[in-house]
């Protein structure tokens, strides 16, 4: 993958710092985060033409799970054996759902089916299907591109892939126009079922290049969503670097790197309050909040059925307003859904502007106003009122 390095401290932080240091209270306002890519001279390993062209459909695997091997998810087990040939885990999952995988002669349809030592696994790789999502001429902020990958600086408020209520104007629609992609991996899943909570090692970052449709596939697949080349995701409100695979070989290789946590990812954020100590490691499992399906929750221990291990490292770069806020750097060891947002809330410093996780405008003002001279309160209130998303930026990807 192309090497990307961190951008300089974002303009938003500098502006915020200036306000809270009482230097330019009346002229400050939030400005966009930005990212750039330097030393972009690396190239992805070239794939064989058939790996990039969709010619893997019909590839067969028939192999016994080694005796004594413990339980493994069937999609992960097959993917580990076919991934080197350019077959993505999403495509393996599509093959399972299409009835093309059997264990000991019996078809399986659940991607989380467990196999054990001695089981005989047979798999036929599914054919690629045409995309359903429409190409749209939407400008992209491209920071790196070669024949295999594309690195874009996703703007805030742009949804990564089509979903109910966001059928158009997404990053995927823009990528389809830019890359002229017509086919890719097919996978469908029920976003409210258990598979969604246990569909991959990294909910946010891996194996989400899925859900493309045609008239000849099942109704389940036809109702699915298009996500061409998406190896990982960023929340709608998060701005920053996101890598897109242009072909299945590149997707499989990148997905494996995300799975093995060899991808370096650094995020920066503004928080409500300052973490104590100023740097540390958070290890708290992530699960979906049973009281709010759009929110995740960090849980100490591993007793929750669907909780998945999550670890983040953080470091305070700068403290503002006598401890009312801080510029915090995050390095992810895993990539769970809303990991930074949930971990920040877990240690009592929700991200500024993150209404879902407690970083409300009222909370921010309650922390900042007592630490700011009264003559700046009006400007401060005006500034905070303009915050319309969590202040989180994906600054480095490498």
Residue, then its C-alpha position, 0 to 999 in steps of 0.5 A: x500500500x502507498x505510504x501516507x504520513x500525517x498532515x501538520x496539526x489541523x487548522x481547526x486545532x490551531x484556531x481553537x487554541x488561539x481562541x482559548x488562549x485569548x488571542x483572537x476570540x472575535x475572529x476565530x471559527x472552525x476551519x476544515x481539517x485537512x490531510x496530505x500524503x507525502x513520500x507517496x512513492x510506494x506501489x502495491x504489489x502487482x497482481x496477476x491479470x486474472x486476479x484483478x479481472x474477476x477471473x477467480x469465479x469457479x476456483x475450487x478448494x477442497x481441504x480437510x481442517x488439520x487434525x487437532x486444530x481448534x474451532x475456527x469460523x469457516x469464512x476466516x478459515x477459507x479466506x486464510x487459504x485463498x487470500x494469497x490468491x487474491x480472493x477477498x473474505x467478502x467474496x468467500x462470505x458471498x460464496x457461503x451465502x450462495x450455497x457454494x460451501x459445504x462441510x463434510x458434504x453438507x452445505x452451510x449458509x452461515x458465514x460464522x459456522x465453526x469448523x474443527x480439526x478433521x472437517x472436510x471443507x469444499x468451496x467454489x468461489x462465486x462469480x463477481x456481480x455487476x454493481x447496483x450503485x450508480x456512478x456520480x461525478x462527485x469531486x474527490x480529494x485524492x492524496x495518492x493513487x496508483x494502479x491498485x489503490x486510491x487514498x482519498x481525504x474524505x470530507x466530513x458529512x459524506x457517507x462512505x457507502x450507500x444505505x437506506x436514506x443515503x442512496x446517492x452522494x456517497x464516497x462509493x458513488x464518487x469512486x465508481x465514477x472516478x475508477x470506472x469500476x463495473x464489477x466486484x465482490x458480492x455479499x449480503x447480510x442482515x444489518x440487524x442480525x448477529x452476523x453484523x455484530x460478528x462479521x469480521x475481525x474489524x467492523x470498521x476496517x476490514x472486509x466491507x467491499x461487499x453487497x453488489x447486485x443483479x437481477x440474476x442473484x437472490x433477493x437477499x443479495x438484490x436488496x444489499x448495498x454497493x461498496x466497491x473497493x471499500x477496505x475500511x470505513x470512516x463515520x459520516x462526521x469523520x474527515x480524513x484518509x481512507x484507502x480504496x482498493x481498485x481490484x480484488x487482489x489489492x483488496x485481499x492484500x489490504x484486508x489481510x494487513x488490517x486483520x493483522x493490524x499492520x496498518x498504521x492509523x493515527x487520528x486526532x480529536x478535540x475532547x471535552x475535558x483532558x484525559x488523565x494520565x496524559x497518555x495511556x492505553x485503553x483496553x475495553x471491549x466494544x459491543x452494541x448498546x442494547x438500549x440504542x442500536x446506533x451506539x456502541x459501548x465500551x465494557x470492562x472485561x469480556x463477559x458480554x456475548x457480543x463484546x469484542x476486544x478493542x485497544x486504543x492508545x492515546x496521547x495529549x498533544x495540547x491542553x486548552x482553556x486550563x483543562x476544558x479541552x484537549x487535542x488528543x492523538x489516537x493510535x488504534x490497535x484494533x478497529x471496532x465500530x466507533x472505537x475511538x468515540x466509545x473509548x473516549x466516553x469510557x474514560x470520561x472525555x467524549x469527543x467535542x461535538x459527539x452528541x451520540x456519546x455525550x460530547x454535547x454543546x452544553x457539556x463543552x460550554x460547561x467545561x470551557x466557560x468557567x475557564x475562559x474570561x467572561x468577555x470571550x463567552x459570547x464568541x465561545x458560545x458562537x464557536x461551539x454552536x457551529x460544531x455539527x459533528x464529532x471533532x475527529x480526523x483520520x490524519x495518518x494511514x500507512 
